[in-house]
Amino acid sequence: MIARHTDTADAAKIGRNVPTRVDVVIVGAGFAGLYAQYKIRELGLSAFGFETASEIGGTWYWNRYPGARCDVESLDYSYSFSPDVLHEWKWRERFATQPEILQYANFVADKYDLRRDYAFETKVIAADFDKAANQWVVKSDRGDEVRCRFLLLAVGGLSLPKAPEIDGLKDFQGRWVQTGCWPHEPINVTGQRVAVIGTGSSGIQCIPLLAEQAALLTVFQRTPNFSVPAHNGPLDAEYEAEVRADYVEHHKRNRMTKGGVPPRINTGVSAMSVSEGERQAKFEQAWGFGTFALQSVFNDISSNPGSNAAAAAFVHDKIRGIVNDPKVAEKLLPKTFPFGTKRLCLDTGYYATFNRDNVSLVDIRETPIERITKAGIKTTDAEYPFDLIVFATGFDAVTGPLFALNLTGVGGVTLNDAWKDGPQSYLGLMVSGFPNLFTVNGPSSPSVLANMLQTIEHHVDWIADCIAYTDKNGFARVEADEAAQVAWAHEVANMAKRTLYTKANSWYMGANVLGKPRVFLMYIGGLDTYVDRCDQIVQGGYVGFNFSPAKVARKEIGV
């Protein structure tokens, strides 16, 4: 487990006026937690939140590495709940940087005074369900104990960095950092020898910028990833005006798409149903447009082996055309998994970086890392001296942040035990045996497979409506029905099996964490289909959810 540092904050900012009883406890102060605060207040209920960091921002608070940037276009990666926010905030670039996104989060938090009910620099270490009182008892590392009727987990799917798993790190006499918890003070690598271990999204984003400053940059790659150019730049004024003229409806339409973003380049047909010339022309158009268009330009890239192979071959040819050294280019070609079945990366100059004289690539499948030494990194082939080692080794995704909370439900069953064979969650919203516990973007929801601002708002809206329904009807508790949860888990798994995603050893499958069950963690049917299903379940009287009528009077818990 990585010990994350935080900025030193004054007592007023940290906030230690922690209540002992409240309607809703919210864990996390990223985009999900902030919106949850807003919605719970709308219900007229009391809410209080805990956040490990010293400020708001979630993922965008911690991930400050050079090049950190959103891979969803700024005009779409925005809250839609407030027309005022939509029209008052002006994005500077097509794909916003981490600093700008953090500024945006602070803008929204300031506008709606969303910080006041948070304890910062405070970590939730346990939460136990009190069956007799129908309450959760939440405990923090500062000795706080808060009772609540509802517990809402907005911890983020990519918020628990994987600790480096290489022997000898304690011996290293240089400096080492992780992209997932980058220091807040600038790191000057000018003239330094720098290693980057990992070529996922964060590695691909930071490598070009580090290469511009470092004397020498060595990239240690185990598995090459597919990456496509972002073509970032200032916002297109004409397109921005078009979106802003109908901004609220634009976001409503986004929610009814598969990925939560406008399908700007999408033929709607199989890649194999058109001629080779037309297929290549469409691939070129998608490559030139940026975003994840190459993954969606045809409707069967993720399910048809032939269509997928055609997309992969197209990217391979692009890499060969960019990288001057044929041997290096071949090492950068992903060949062990289908195109797009690990998260597709967006980059700015990533492949061209390997043409620089100060950049080298080490294939650690050919020459594995044996250990970290005092001076640097030793592989089976050589020892490399470094001043700085950057670990871009990813996260214990989706379930890891939930396990870290040490949740105990009905009958003393922990979430870790309940999910020992893989997570089961009804709609990614609730878990059987854990009443009044809600997860935002939990396992078996669309989560990271769609625009996260859309999935966050949909989940928080749904949760707020469910809490209101529970109160309106005099219920004390609500939880997922076990049979409904099992049926949903089968549907999620079967849907994933109809695609090529299960053929990759990806963090989507939990394959990046030793001992983690191999289960596809997300609902792959599309945000539009998922939203429809959730609506149908509510319209049917919350089908698959069990409500208990034995209400505890609110005055009994002091709220």
Order of alpha helices (4+ residues) and beta strands (2+ residues): alpha-beta-alpha-beta-alpha-alpha-alpha-beta-beta-beta-beta-beta-beta-alpha-beta-beta-alpha-alpha-alpha-alpha-alpha-alpha-beta-beta-beta-beta-beta-beta-alpha-beta-alpha-beta-alpha-beta-alpha-alpha-beta
